[in-house]
């Protein structure tokens, strides 16, 4: 970790200001008079980087399991952490096919190339722009809303609704993108941890709705689970409006709704004989969306 360096601002003529750059830092990047530096605003911070001197970070990973979930977790977290090149050793053709599918569906701006029989390179070909963060964050939220809508149409026996699998792919892709930007561009931003936690809780909540859809055999819900599904959708909608409209007053409604759903309706179902895996997924989704209000409150105050 770099030592904190404090410098005094020096006023120049015509209203300009300068600071001294640390000599060790200048020497490390072979900078001299006339060399360029990059200056980036990050919240209250001003980040100075050596222009053109940034090196691509890389990591080496070895696959030991064949399950899609274990491979996906390993690769997407390397992507989220900000690595630009991921060297992967694998031992089967099935693992490579899984890798290729993950890169295609989950990693914005990355491509995969096989350079040896049991090794491939996953690397950045178009680095995501931090200026896109807000737009991708909104797409993440809109697609969770779309997920609810698609499941609702299936429950209501409507003929046309968007493929939930495609919606889920987009949600996961946008989640990975936003977390990569947080890692690479916003480490110094005071909201970074809050944003990461907010994304994670929303993602966990929507995954429960995704899995709910997979176990709906005839596409119908009984009355009690129908109420839970409606409530989960309502809590997410309040979260959506809080974030997009920056309206902290809606937070109170989320607390009131969660208490009514979990402690009155939810506990009543669980204590009876009508609980099912469907009930489980719905109650967990409600809890995850509710918990997302905490980092969201931190973002809004």
KOLKE-984710 format. One record per residue (C-alpha): residue number from 0; residue in three letters; x negated, y negated, z negated. Coordinates in nm, 4 decimals, decimal comma. Each point is the difference from the previous one (the first is absolute). Last residue first. Example, Ala and Ser with C-alpha at 12.3 -4.5 7.8 and 13.67 -1.06 7.14 Angstrom:
[node 1; 'SER'; [-1,3670; 0,1060; -0,7140]],
[node 0; 'ALA'; [0,1370; 0,3440; -0,0660]],
END
This chain:
[node 300; 'UNK'; [2,7850; -1,0432; -0,2417]],
[node 299; 'UNK'; [0,0876; 0,1801; 0,3255]],
[node 298; 'UNK'; [-0,2863; 0,2480; 0,0360]],
[node 297; 'UNK'; [0,0160; 0,0995; -0,3668]],
[node 296; 'UNK'; [0,3740; 0,0575; 0,0316]],
[node 295; 'UNK'; [-0,0706; 0,2256; 0,2978]],
[node 294; 'UNK'; [-0,2519; 0,1945; -0,2110]],
[node 293; 'UNK'; [0,2816; 0,0709; -0,2507]],
[node 292; 'UNK'; [0,2897; 0,0367; 0,2454]],
[node 291; 'UNK'; [-0,1667; 0,3023; 0,1577]],
[node 290; 'UNK'; [0,1020; 0,1961; -0,3110]],
[node 289; 'UNK'; [0,3630; -0,0180; 0,1138]],
[node 288; 'UNK'; [-0,0859; 0,1374; 0,3427]],
[node 287; 'UNK'; [-0,1833; 0,2911; -0,1633]],
[node 286; 'UNK'; [0,2825; 0,0718; -0,2466]],
[node 285; 'UNK'; [0,2694; -0,0120; 0,2692]],
[node 284; 'UNK'; [-0,2017; 0,2329; 0,2215]],
[node 283; 'UNK'; [-0,0508; 0,2405; -0,2920]],
[node 282; 'UNK'; [0,3748; 0,0052; -0,0653]],
[node 281; 'UNK'; [0,0760; 0,0693; 0,3664]],
[node 280; 'UNK'; [-0,2567; 0,2768; 0,0387]],
[node 279; 'UNK'; [0,1185; 0,1784; -0,3155]],
[node 278; 'UNK'; [0,3687; -0,0298; 0,0879]],
[node 277; 'UNK'; [-0,0690; 0,1634; 0,3376]],
[node 276; 'UNK'; [-0,1949; 0,2757; -0,1750]],
[node 275; 'UNK'; [0,3236; 0,0696; -0,1900]],
[node 274; 'UNK'; [0,1980; -0,1257; -0,3008]],
[node 273; 'UNK'; [0,3680; 0,0952; -0,0216]],
[node 272; 'UNK'; [0,0025; 0,2013; -0,3212]],
[node 271; 'UNK'; [0,0137; -0,2899; -0,2426]],
[node 270; 'UNK'; [-0,2742; -0,1690; -0,1997]],
[node 269; 'UNK'; [-0,1837; -0,0986; 0,3175]],
[node 268; 'UNK'; [0,3105; -0,1600; 0,1543]],
[node 267; 'UNK'; [0,0777; -0,2048; -0,3100]],
[node 266; 'UNK'; [-0,3627; -0,1046; -0,0368]],
[node 265; 'UNK'; [0,0073; -0,1392; 0,3529]],
[node 264; 'UNK'; [0,3345; -0,1839; -0,0217]],
[node 263; 'UNK'; [-0,0440; -0,1801; -0,3315]],
[node 262; 'UNK'; [-0,3686; -0,0202; -0,0859]],
[node 261; 'UNK'; [-0,1464; 0,0064; 0,3491]],
[node 260; 'UNK'; [0,2602; -0,1935; 0,2004]],
[node 259; 'UNK'; [0,1078; -0,2611; -0,2537]],
[node 258; 'UNK'; [-0,3532; -0,0650; -0,1205]],
[node 257; 'UNK'; [-0,1281; -0,0287; 0,3583]],
[node 256; 'UNK'; [0,2735; -0,2455; 0,1000]],
[node 255; 'UNK'; [-0,0675; -0,2374; -0,2894]],
[node 254; 'UNK'; [-0,3755; -0,0007; 0,0594]],
[node 253; 'UNK'; [0,0414; -0,0582; 0,3754]],
[node 252; 'UNK'; [0,2490; -0,2822; -0,0651]],
[node 251; 'UNK'; [-0,2574; -0,1731; -0,2203]],
[node 250; 'UNK'; [-0,2564; 0,0108; 0,2801]],
[node 249; 'UNK'; [0,2356; -0,1937; 0,2289]],
[node 248; 'UNK'; [-0,1017; -0,3310; -0,1619]],
[node 247; 'UNK'; [-0,3551; 0,0524; 0,1300]],
[node 246; 'UNK'; [0,1007; -0,1097; 0,3497]],
[node 245; 'UNK'; [-0,3023; 0,0076; 0,2303]],
[node 244; 'UNK'; [0,2450; 0,0449; 0,2904]],
[node 243; 'UNK'; [-0,1844; 0,2952; 0,1552]],
[node 242; 'UNK'; [-0,1162; 0,1537; -0,3272]],
[node 241; 'UNK'; [0,3151; -0,0437; -0,2084]],
[node 240; 'UNK'; [0,2191; 0,0915; 0,2984]],
[node 239; 'UNK'; [-0,1823; 0,3311; 0,0556]],
[node 238; 'UNK'; [0,0003; 0,0814; -0,3721]],
[node 237; 'UNK'; [0,3751; -0,0662; -0,0083]],
[node 236; 'UNK'; [0,0448; 0,2221; 0,3060]],
[node 235; 'UNK'; [-0,2051; 0,2729; -0,1692]],
[node 234; 'UNK'; [0,2301; -0,0120; -0,3024]],
[node 233; 'UNK'; [0,3089; 0,0155; 0,2198]],
[node 232; 'UNK'; [-0,1299; 0,2962; 0,2033]],
[node 231; 'UNK'; [-0,0734; 0,1953; -0,3174]],
[node 230; 'UNK'; [0,3482; -0,0863; -0,1264]],
[node 229; 'UNK'; [0,1697; 0,1252; 0,3171]],
[node 228; 'UNK'; [-0,1970; 0,3248; -0,0189]],
[node 227; 'UNK'; [0,0927; 0,0409; -0,3673]],
[node 226; 'UNK'; [0,3680; -0,0593; 0,0757]],
[node 225; 'UNK'; [-0,0121; 0,2609; 0,2775]],
[node 224; 'UNK'; [-0,1658; 0,2349; -0,2464]],
[node 223; 'UNK'; [0,3056; -0,0352; -0,2235]],
[node 222; 'UNK'; [0,2561; 0,0301; 0,2809]],
[node 221; 'UNK'; [-0,1555; 0,3013; 0,1706]],
[node 220; 'UNK'; [-0,2464; -0,0615; 0,2800]],
[node 219; 'UNK'; [0,0147; 0,1109; 0,3635]],
[node 218; 'UNK'; [-0,2477; 0,0650; 0,2803]],
[node 217; 'UNK'; [0,0810; 0,3699; 0,0273]],
[node 216; 'UNK'; [-0,3345; 0,1179; -0,1320]],
[node 215; 'UNK'; [-0,1256; -0,3177; -0,1635]],
[node 214; 'UNK'; [-0,3427; 0,1315; -0,1009]],
[node 213; 'UNK'; [-0,2020; -0,2023; 0,2519]],
[node 212; 'UNK'; [0,1963; -0,3201; -0,0634]],
[node 211; 'UNK'; [-0,0836; 0,0144; -0,3702]],
[node 210; 'UNK'; [-0,3667; 0,0378; 0,0920]],
[node 209; 'UNK'; [0,0102; -0,3341; 0,1860]],
[node 208; 'UNK'; [0,1961; -0,1633; -0,2830]],
[node 207; 'UNK'; [-0,2648; 0,1213; -0,2483]],
[node 206; 'UNK'; [-0,2728; -0,1286; 0,2308]],
[node 205; 'UNK'; [0,1700; -0,3422; -0,0084]],
[node 204; 'UNK'; [-0,0584; -0,0271; -0,3729]],
[node 203; 'UNK'; [-0,3637; 0,1062; 0,0140]],
[node 202; 'UNK'; [-0,0647; -0,2570; 0,2736]],
[node 201; 'UNK'; [0,1697; -0,2719; -0,2003]],
[node 200; 'UNK'; [-0,2151; 0,0875; -0,3020]],
[node 199; 'UNK'; [-0,3193; 0,0029; 0,2049]],
[node 198; 'UNK'; [0,0691; -0,3280; 0,1808]],
[node 197; 'UNK'; [0,0677; -0,1849; -0,3263]],
[node 196; 'UNK'; [-0,3110; 0,1518; -0,1594]],
[node 195; 'UNK'; [-0,2205; -0,1153; 0,2897]],
[node 194; 'UNK'; [0,1591; -0,3465; 0,0011]],
[node 193; 'UNK'; [-0,0486; -0,0410; -0,3757]],
[node 192; 'UNK'; [-0,3614; 0,1160; 0,0212]],
[node 191; 'UNK'; [-0,0766; -0,2466; 0,2787]],
[node 190; 'UNK'; [0,1831; -0,3016; -0,1478]],
[node 189; 'UNK'; [-0,3075; -0,1660; -0,1521]],
[node 188; 'UNK'; [-0,1716; 0,0077; 0,3385]],
[node 187; 'UNK'; [-0,3675; 0,0893; -0,0251]],
[node 186; 'UNK'; [0,0447; 0,3458; 0,1490]],
[node 185; 'UNK'; [0,2237; -0,1482; 0,2682]],
[node 184; 'UNK'; [-0,1673; 0,0693; 0,3318]],
[node 183; 'UNK'; [-0,1235; 0,3566; 0,0192]],
[node 182; 'UNK'; [0,1935; 0,1765; -0,2759]],
[node 181; 'UNK'; [0,3231; -0,2013; 0,0394]],
[node 180; 'UNK'; [-0,0232; 0,0399; 0,3780]],
[node 179; 'UNK'; [-0,0344; 0,3767; -0,0376]],
[node 178; 'UNK'; [0,2982; 0,0041; -0,2380]],
[node 177; 'UNK'; [0,2143; -0,1844; 0,2544]],
[node 176; 'UNK'; [-0,0992; 0,2383; 0,2809]],
[node 175; 'UNK'; [0,0654; 0,3135; -0,2057]],
[node 174; 'UNK'; [0,3481; -0,1210; -0,0952]],
[node 173; 'UNK'; [0,0735; -0,0953; 0,3615]],
[node 172; 'UNK'; [-0,0944; 0,3479; 0,1236]],
[node 171; 'UNK'; [0,2012; 0,1656; -0,2762]],
[node 170; 'UNK'; [0,3113; -0,2016; 0,0873]],
[node 169; 'UNK'; [-0,0475; 0,0591; 0,3735]],
[node 168; 'UNK'; [-0,0293; 0,3745; -0,0398]],
[node 167; 'UNK'; [0,3051; 0,0021; -0,2270]],
[node 166; 'UNK'; [0,2119; -0,1754; 0,2620]],
[node 165; 'UNK'; [-0,1067; 0,2555; 0,2595]],
[node 164; 'UNK'; [0,0881; 0,2894; -0,2309]],
[node 163; 'UNK'; [0,3366; -0,1579; -0,0845]],
[node 162; 'UNK'; [0,1066; 0,0137; 0,3654]],
[node 161; 'UNK'; [0,2292; -0,2972; 0,0622]],
[node 160; 'UNK'; [0,3752; 0,0434; -0,0339]],
[node 159; 'UNK'; [0,2741; 0,0798; 0,2482]],
[node 158; 'UNK'; [0,3020; 0,2241; -0,0504]],
[node 157; 'UNK'; [0,1175; -0,1240; -0,3382]],
[node 156; 'UNK'; [0,0772; 0,2711; -0,2544]],
[node 155; 'UNK'; [0,0128; -0,2465; -0,2924]],
[node 154; 'UNK'; [-0,2925; 0,1797; -0,1670]],
[node 153; 'UNK'; [-0,1991; -0,0252; 0,3235]],
[node 152; 'UNK'; [0,0756; -0,3689; 0,0290]],
[node 151; 'UNK'; [-0,1119; -0,0506; -0,3608]],
[node 150; 'UNK'; [-0,3285; 0,1812; 0,0692]],
[node 149; 'UNK'; [-0,0670; -0,2335; 0,2947]],
[node 148; 'UNK'; [0,0896; -0,3107; -0,1974]],
[node 147; 'UNK'; [-0,2193; 0,0953; -0,2947]],
[node 146; 'UNK'; [-0,2907; 0,0571; 0,2365]],
[node 145; 'UNK'; [0,0698; -0,3335; 0,1714]],
[node 144; 'UNK'; [-0,0369; -0,1775; -0,3358]],
[node 143; 'UNK'; [-0,3291; 0,1808; -0,0479]],
[node 142; 'UNK'; [-0,0860; -0,1112; 0,3543]],
[node 141; 'UNK'; [0,0741; -0,3638; -0,0786]],
[node 140; 'UNK'; [-0,2303; 0,0108; -0,3042]],
[node 139; 'UNK'; [-0,3005; 0,1374; 0,1895]],
[node 138; 'UNK'; [0,0728; -0,2353; 0,2902]],
[node 137; 'UNK'; [-0,0072; -0,2891; -0,2483]],
[node 136; 'UNK'; [-0,3393; 0,1139; -0,1292]],
[node 135; 'UNK'; [-0,1203; 0,0270; 0,3585]],
[node 134; 'UNK'; [0,0930; -0,3641; 0,0660]],
[node 133; 'UNK'; [-0,1568; -0,1211; -0,3259]],
[node 132; 'UNK'; [-0,3237; 0,1905; 0,0620]],
[node 131; 'UNK'; [-0,0486; -0,1044; 0,3632]],
[node 130; 'UNK'; [-0,2355; -0,2850; -0,0936]],
[node 129; 'UNK'; [-0,2291; 0,2651; -0,1501]],
[node 128; 'UNK'; [-0,0674; 0,1234; 0,3513]],
[node 127; 'UNK'; [-0,0259; 0,3751; 0,0427]],
[node 126; 'UNK'; [-0,3280; 0,1158; 0,1563]],
[node 125; 'UNK'; [0,0452; 0,1359; 0,3488]],
[node 124; 'UNK'; [-0,2210; 0,3008; 0,0739]],
[node 123; 'UNK'; [-0,0543; 0,1068; -0,3610]],
[node 122; 'UNK'; [-0,1439; 0,3454; -0,0433]],
[node 121; 'UNK'; [0,0755; 0,3673; -0,0475]],
[node 120; 'UNK'; [-0,3034; 0,2031; 0,0996]],
[node 119; 'UNK'; [0,0155; 0,3768; 0,0418]],
[node 118; 'UNK'; [-0,1934; 0,3039; -0,1177]],
[node 117; 'UNK'; [0,0468; 0,3747; 0,0426]],
[node 116; 'UNK'; [-0,0845; 0,0497; 0,3670]],
[node 115; 'UNK'; [-0,1771; -0,3336; 0,0356]],
[node 114; 'UNK'; [0,0891; -0,3511; 0,1194]],
[node 113; 'UNK'; [0,3781; 0,0098; -0,0391]],
[node 112; 'UNK'; [0,1422; -0,3473; 0,0242]],
[node 111; 'UNK'; [0,2841; -0,1500; -0,2049]],
[node 110; 'UNK'; [0,1483; -0,3488; 0,0320]],
[node 109; 'UNK'; [0,0966; -0,2701; -0,2501]],
[node 108; 'UNK'; [0,1880; -0,3311; 0,0361]],
[node 107; 'UNK'; [0,3057; 0,0990; -0,2059]],
[node 106; 'UNK'; [-0,0500; 0,3275; -0,1858]],
[node 105; 'UNK'; [0,3089; 0,2140; -0,0768]],
[node 104; 'UNK'; [0,1428; 0,1594; 0,3145]],
[node 103; 'UNK'; [-0,2959; 0,0400; 0,2352]],
[node 102; 'UNK'; [-0,2618; 0,0408; -0,2710]],
[node 101; 'UNK'; [0,2171; 0,2530; -0,1832]],
[node 100; 'UNK'; [0,0652; 0,2000; 0,3188]],
[node 99; 'UNK'; [-0,3691; 0,0137; 0,0856]],
[node 98; 'UNK'; [-0,0865; 0,1186; -0,3502]],
[node 97; 'UNK'; [0,2675; 0,2727; 0,0081]],
[node 96; 'UNK'; [-0,1305; 0,1205; 0,3359]],
[node 95; 'UNK'; [-0,3548; 0,0001; -0,1395]],
[node 94; 'UNK'; [0,1086; 0,2046; -0,3018]],
[node 93; 'UNK'; [0,1774; 0,2512; 0,2234]],
[node 92; 'UNK'; [-0,3158; 0,0422; 0,2070]],
[node 91; 'UNK'; [-0,1864; 0,1164; -0,3073]],
[node 90; 'UNK'; [-0,3074; -0,0782; -0,2103]],
[node 89; 'UNK'; [-0,0029; -0,3765; -0,0479]],
[node 88; 'UNK'; [-0,2682; -0,2646; -0,0526]],
[node 87; 'UNK'; [0,1291; -0,3582; 0,0169]],
[node 86; 'UNK'; [-0,1961; -0,3186; 0,0585]],
[node 85; 'UNK'; [0,2188; -0,3006; -0,0871]],
[node 84; 'UNK'; [-0,0930; -0,3364; 0,1515]],
[node 83; 'UNK'; [0,1449; -0,3383; -0,0923]],
[node 82; 'UNK'; [0,0534; 0,0753; -0,3692]],
[node 81; 'UNK'; [0,2499; -0,2364; -0,1641]],
[node 80; 'UNK'; [0,1321; 0,1887; -0,3028]],
[node 79; 'UNK'; [0,3289; 0,0504; 0,1827]],
[node 78; 'UNK'; [-0,1718; 0,1920; 0,2784]],
[node 77; 'UNK'; [-0,1861; 0,2236; -0,2469]],
[node 76; 'UNK'; [0,3340; 0,0413; -0,1784]],
[node 75; 'UNK'; [0,1707; 0,0986; 0,3253]],
[node 74; 'UNK'; [-0,2597; 0,2681; 0,0712]],
[node 73; 'UNK'; [0,0057; 0,1806; -0,3352]],
[node 72; 'UNK'; [0,3770; -0,0175; -0,0522]],
[node 71; 'UNK'; [0,0674; 0,1210; 0,3542]],
[node 70; 'UNK'; [-0,2369; 0,2965; -0,0381]],
[node 69; 'UNK'; [0,1622; 0,1035; -0,3299]],
[node 68; 'UNK'; [0,3534; -0,0445; 0,1397]],
[node 67; 'UNK'; [-0,0685; 0,1912; 0,3210]],
[node 66; 'UNK'; [-0,1203; 0,3082; -0,1856]],
[node 65; 'UNK'; [-0,3129; 0,1607; 0,1437]],
[node 64; 'UNK'; [-0,2364; -0,0634; -0,2878]],
[node 63; 'UNK'; [-0,3759; -0,0532; -0,0271]],
[node 62; 'UNK'; [-0,0422; -0,3005; 0,2267]],
[node 61; 'UNK'; [-0,3317; -0,1789; -0,0310]],
[node 60; 'UNK'; [-0,0145; -0,3776; -0,0044]],
[node 59; 'UNK'; [-0,2822; -0,2377; 0,0865]],
[node 58; 'UNK'; [0,0417; -0,3758; -0,0446]],
[node 57; 'UNK'; [-0,0561; -0,3119; 0,2054]],
[node 56; 'UNK'; [-0,0227; -0,3748; -0,0450]],
[node 55; 'UNK'; [-0,0588; -0,2101; 0,3092]],
[node 54; 'UNK'; [-0,2610; -0,2654; -0,0635]],
[node 53; 'UNK'; [0,0811; -0,3691; -0,0239]],
[node 52; 'UNK'; [-0,2827; -0,2176; 0,1280]],
[node 51; 'UNK'; [0,1872; -0,1728; 0,2823]],
[node 50; 'UNK'; [0,0547; -0,3138; -0,2070]],
[node 49; 'UNK'; [-0,1268; 0,0521; -0,3562]],
[node 48; 'UNK'; [0,3089; -0,0327; -0,2158]],
[node 47; 'UNK'; [0,1309; -0,2851; -0,2170]],
[node 46; 'UNK'; [0,3279; 0,0621; -0,1834]],
[node 45; 'UNK'; [0,1944; -0,2966; -0,1407]],
[node 44; 'UNK'; [0,2304; 0,0960; -0,2852]],
[node 43; 'UNK'; [0,3351; -0,1411; -0,1154]],
[node 42; 'UNK'; [0,1922; 0,2330; 0,2292]],
[node 41; 'UNK'; [-0,2535; 0,1537; 0,2354]],
[node 40; 'UNK'; [-0,1393; -0,2707; 0,2304]],
[node 39; 'UNK'; [-0,2674; 0,1191; 0,2428]],
[node 38; 'UNK'; [-0,3324; -0,1554; 0,0983]],
[node 37; 'UNK'; [-0,2267; 0,1787; 0,2489]],
[node 36; 'UNK'; [-0,3636; -0,1003; 0,0155]],
[node 35; 'UNK'; [-0,2106; -0,1264; 0,2895]],
[node 34; 'UNK'; [-0,3764; -0,0434; 0,0077]],
[node 33; 'UNK'; [-0,1249; -0,3518; 0,0839]],
[node 32; 'UNK'; [-0,2718; -0,0033; -0,2645]],
[node 31; 'UNK'; [-0,0759; 0,3586; -0,0948]],
[node 30; 'UNK'; [0,1693; 0,3288; -0,0740]],
[node 29; 'UNK'; [-0,1818; 0,3312; -0,0158]],
[node 28; 'UNK'; [0,2955; 0,1721; -0,1677]],
[node 27; 'UNK'; [-0,1890; 0,0929; -0,3170]],
[node 26; 'UNK'; [-0,1896; -0,3296; 0,0089]],
[node 25; 'UNK'; [0,3194; -0,2096; -0,0211]],
[node 24; 'UNK'; [0,1336; 0,2165; -0,2835]],
[node 23; 'UNK'; [-0,3253; -0,0245; -0,1951]],
[node 22; 'UNK'; [-0,0055; -0,3782; 0,0580]],
[node 21; 'UNK'; [0,3467; -0,0502; -0,1539]],
[node 20; 'UNK'; [0,1980; -0,2514; 0,2120]],
[node 19; 'UNK'; [-0,0065; -0,3613; -0,1143]],
[node 18; 'UNK'; [0,3325; -0,1864; 0,0169]],
[node 17; 'UNK'; [0,1254; -0,2715; 0,2343]],
[node 16; 'UNK'; [0,2742; -0,2631; 0,0142]],
[node 15; 'UNK'; [0,1061; -0,2464; 0,2715]],
[node 14; 'UNK'; [0,1749; -0,3366; -0,0533]],
[node 13; 'UNK'; [-0,1879; -0,1965; 0,2645]],
[node 12; 'UNK'; [-0,3300; 0,0411; -0,1871]],
[node 11; 'UNK'; [-0,0671; 0,2999; -0,2186]],
[node 10; 'UNK'; [0,1349; 0,1056; -0,3389]],
[node 9; 'UNK'; [-0,1779; 0,2933; -0,1650]],
[node 8; 'UNK'; [0,2126; 0,2733; -0,1571]],
[node 7; 'UNK'; [-0,1692; 0,1751; -0,2903]],
[node 6; 'UNK'; [-0,0760; 0,3701; 0,0304]],
[node 5; 'UNK'; [0,0956; 0,2922; -0,2206]],
[node 4; 'UNK'; [-0,1136; 0,3523; 0,0753]],
[node 3; 'UNK'; [0,1803; 0,3005; -0,1458]],
[node 2; 'UNK'; [-0,2314; 0,3011; 0,0181]],
[node 1; 'UNK'; [0,0787; 0,2460; 0,2777]],
[node 0; 'UNK'; [0,1356; 0,3425; -0,0913]],
END
